[in-house]
């Protein structure tokens, strides 16, 4: 038995398998623990657009929010502009105060809503955070309105309002300001919310293993084909595989009830593109470093999952990981998938970056293949092959 175990451990493939398993643990632990460190503290990077059409109490509320909210706040002149910013994910929520807000505060029997709009075409954590913020803001507005002696403000806005009535209105403010939470690009359930992460994860792992096997096949063919022949064949098969795998993946999403806002063909075309990008990047590392390139691909897998925004909003990551994510195809795959699946702007920007990343990886791959020296087959082995 001992001899059998030692014999099984002797081949390089066994050792590589054990090293790969170890590296998965090491790289995932290091990258995930450092990537998500400080996420709670980085909520200050989230952005809220404030639209105020009320020139009375609304101005006071805006000043208090700008000074007290632990987020970036931006006062926007029109609700249409703010909604456009929300749709493009430049802000995470729009807070809207209507022109008749102060009037509703003065009218007994009426509530004065603050409208909050959240774009659900985002990581689920963004929606949860913003819903909590909406509740806290409404409670704070009520509390501060009463504490500031709003009766004086109301009398100043309406000199004809009796002081007694102003006091009664001020005392009742704690229940007059309410939250009106609305959503755009609604996601109907949890499976759909997790679709971008699932599609990106499956695509990265699948293309990584596909590239590894293509590399093994290339080595097995040896000198029977020239470098250029093997390169052209590998690229042609990679493109074909990306289209076919994209077809299967998008078909399964639709067949299983996936919400595809911009249509099946858009999803198929976009998935095929980012599959190609993942495959070319994975192959680039294998061409550069041989079998050791798998270690780089394992690191890339973890880095892209952490920084892409599929799980945690990129705004909550540290500056290092946020900047690094801009060079990874997964970032643009996730953004594009959210737009196509849930709704949002066109994916032209994401398509452009995916083509650029694919082009860079392809050029590096071709240059390395051309410059790399072909291993010579020993004369004895060559005679044996030709015999």
NORHU-V771444 format. One record per backbone hydrogen bond with DSSP energy under -0.5 kcal/mol. CO is the residue of the C=O (numbers start at 1). NH is the residue of the N-H. E is the energy in kcal/mol with one decimal. If there is no record, write none. Layout:
# NORHU-V771444
((CO;NH;E) (CO;NH;E))
This chain:
# NORHU-V771444
((1;5;-2.5) (2;6;-2.6) (3;7;-2.3) (4;8;-2.0) (5;9;-1.9) (6;10;-1.0) (7;11;-0.7) (11;14;-0.5) (11;15;-1.3) (12;16;-2.8) (13;17;-2.1) (14;18;-2.0) (15;19;-2.6) (16;20;-2.6) (17;21;-1.9) (18;22;-2.1) (19;23;-2.7) (20;24;-2.2) (21;25;-1.4) (22;26;-2.3) (23;27;-3.0) (24;28;-2.1) (25;29;-2.0) (26;30;-2.4) (27;31;-2.7) (28;32;-2.4) (29;33;-1.9) (30;34;-2.0) (31;35;-2.7) (32;36;-1.9) (35;318;-0.5) (36;39;-1.5) (38;42;-1.5) (40;43;-1.2) (41;44;-0.8) (42;45;-2.2) (43;46;-1.8) (46;72;-2.4) (47;92;-3.1) (47;93;-0.9) (48;74;-2.3) (49;51;-0.5) (49;95;-3.3) (50;52;-0.5) (50;76;-2.7) (51;53;-0.5) (51;97;-2.9) (53;55;-0.6) (56;59;-0.8) (56;60;-0.8) (57;61;-2.1) (58;62;-2.4) (59;63;-2.1) (60;64;-2.0) (61;65;-2.6) (62;66;-2.6) (63;67;-1.3) (64;68;-1.6) (65;69;-2.7) (69;71;-0.6) (71;73;-0.6) (72;48;-2.8) (74;50;-2.7) (74;76;-0.6) (78;82;-1.8) (79;83;-2.5) (80;84;-1.8) (81;85;-2.1) (82;86;-2.2) (83;87;-2.3) (84;88;-1.6) (85;90;-2.6) (85;91;-0.9) (86;89;-1.4) (87;345;-0.6) (92;119;-0.6) (93;49;-2.7) (94;96;-0.6) (94;117;-2.4) (95;51;-3.3) (96;98;-0.5) (96;115;-2.2) (97;53;-2.6) (98;101;-1.4) (100;104;-2.1) (101;105;-1.6) (102;106;-1.5) (103;107;-0.9) (106;108;-0.7) (107;110;-1.5) (111;113;-0.7) (112;178;-1.1) (113;115;-0.5) (114;180;-2.3) (115;96;-3.2) (116;182;-3.7) (117;94;-2.1) (118;120;-0.8) (118;184;-2.4) (120;122;-2.4) (123;126;-1.5) (123;127;-0.9) (124;128;-1.9) (125;129;-2.5) (126;130;-2.4) (127;131;-2.2) (128;132;-1.8) (129;133;-2.2) (130;134;-2.4) (131;135;-1.7) (132;136;-2.1) (133;137;-2.9) (134;138;-2.2) (135;139;-2.0) (136;140;-2.5) (137;141;-2.8) (138;142;-2.1) (139;143;-2.3) (140;144;-3.1) (141;145;-2.2) (142;146;-1.9) (143;147;-2.5) (144;148;-1.9) (145;150;-0.9) (146;149;-1.7) (149;152;-1.4) (149;153;-0.8) (150;154;-2.7) (151;155;-2.2) (152;156;-1.9) (153;157;-2.0) (154;158;-2.0) (158;161;-2.3) (162;166;-2.4) (163;167;-2.3) (164;168;-2.1) (165;169;-2.3) (166;170;-2.4) (167;171;-2.3) (168;172;-1.3) (170;173;-1.2) (171;174;-0.5) (172;175;-1.4) (173;176;-1.3) (173;177;-1.3) (176;112;-3.1) (176;178;-0.6) (178;114;-2.7) (180;116;-2.6) (180;182;-0.5) (182;118;-2.4) (184;120;-2.4) (186;188;-0.5) (189;193;-1.8) (190;194;-1.9) (192;195;-1.2) (194;198;-2.4) (195;199;-2.9) (196;200;-2.2) (197;201;-2.7) (198;202;-2.6) (199;203;-1.9) (200;204;-2.6) (201;205;-2.4) (202;206;-2.3) (203;207;-2.4) (204;208;-2.0) (205;209;-2.2) (206;210;-2.3) (207;211;-2.5) (208;212;-1.8) (209;213;-2.2) (210;214;-2.3) (211;215;-2.1) (212;216;-1.8) (213;217;-2.5) (214;218;-2.4) (215;219;-1.9) (216;220;-2.2) (217;221;-2.0) (218;222;-0.9) (221;224;-2.1) (222;225;-0.7) (226;230;-2.3) (227;231;-2.3) (228;232;-2.6) (229;233;-2.4) (230;234;-2.5) (231;235;-2.4) (232;236;-2.4) (233;237;-2.4) (234;238;-2.1) (235;239;-2.4) (236;240;-2.2) (237;241;-2.9) (238;242;-2.3) (239;243;-1.9) (240;244;-2.3) (241;245;-3.2) (242;246;-2.2) (243;247;-1.9) (244;248;-2.3) (245;249;-2.9) (246;250;-2.6) (247;251;-2.0) (248;252;-2.3) (249;253;-1.9) (250;254;-2.1) (251;255;-2.7) (252;256;-2.0) (253;258;-3.0) (254;257;-1.6) (258;260;-0.8) (259;261;-0.6) (260;263;-0.9) (263;267;-1.7) (264;268;-2.6) (265;269;-2.6) (266;270;-2.3) (267;271;-2.8) (268;272;-2.4) (269;273;-1.7) (270;274;-2.4) (271;275;-2.2) (272;276;-1.9) (273;277;-2.1) (274;278;-2.6) (275;279;-2.5) (276;280;-2.5) (277;281;-2.2) (278;282;-2.4) (279;283;-2.4) (280;284;-1.9) (281;285;-1.5) (282;286;-1.6) (283;287;-2.7) (284;288;-2.2) (285;289;-2.6) (286;290;-1.9) (289;292;-1.2) (290;293;-1.8) (291;294;-1.8) (292;295;-1.3) (292;296;-0.8) (293;297;-2.0) (294;298;-2.3) (295;299;-2.0) (296;300;-2.5) (297;301;-2.2) (298;302;-1.9) (299;303;-2.7) (300;304;-2.5) (301;305;-1.9) (302;306;-2.2) (303;307;-2.2) (304;308;-1.5) (313;316;-1.9) (314;317;-1.4) (318;322;-2.5) (319;323;-2.3) (320;324;-2.4) (321;325;-2.0) (322;326;-0.6) (323;326;-1.1) (324;327;-1.9) (325;328;-1.4) (328;331;-0.7) (328;332;-0.7) (329;333;-2.1) (330;334;-2.6) (331;335;-2.0) (332;336;-2.3) (333;337;-2.4) (334;338;-2.4) (335;339;-1.9) (336;340;-2.4) (337;341;-3.3) (338;342;-2.1) (338;343;-1.2) (340;262;-2.4) (341;261;-1.4) (347;351;-2.6) (348;352;-2.2) (349;353;-2.0) (350;354;-2.3) (351;355;-2.3) (352;356;-2.0) (353;357;-2.7) (354;358;-2.4) (355;359;-2.6) (356;360;-2.3) (357;361;-2.4) (358;362;-2.4) (359;363;-2.5) (360;364;-2.3) (361;365;-2.3) (362;366;-2.7) (363;367;-2.5) (364;368;-2.4) (365;369;-2.2) (366;370;-2.5) (367;371;-2.4) (368;372;-2.3) (376;378;-0.5) (378;382;-2.9) (379;383;-2.5) (380;384;-1.9) (381;385;-2.1) (382;386;-1.9) (383;387;-1.1))
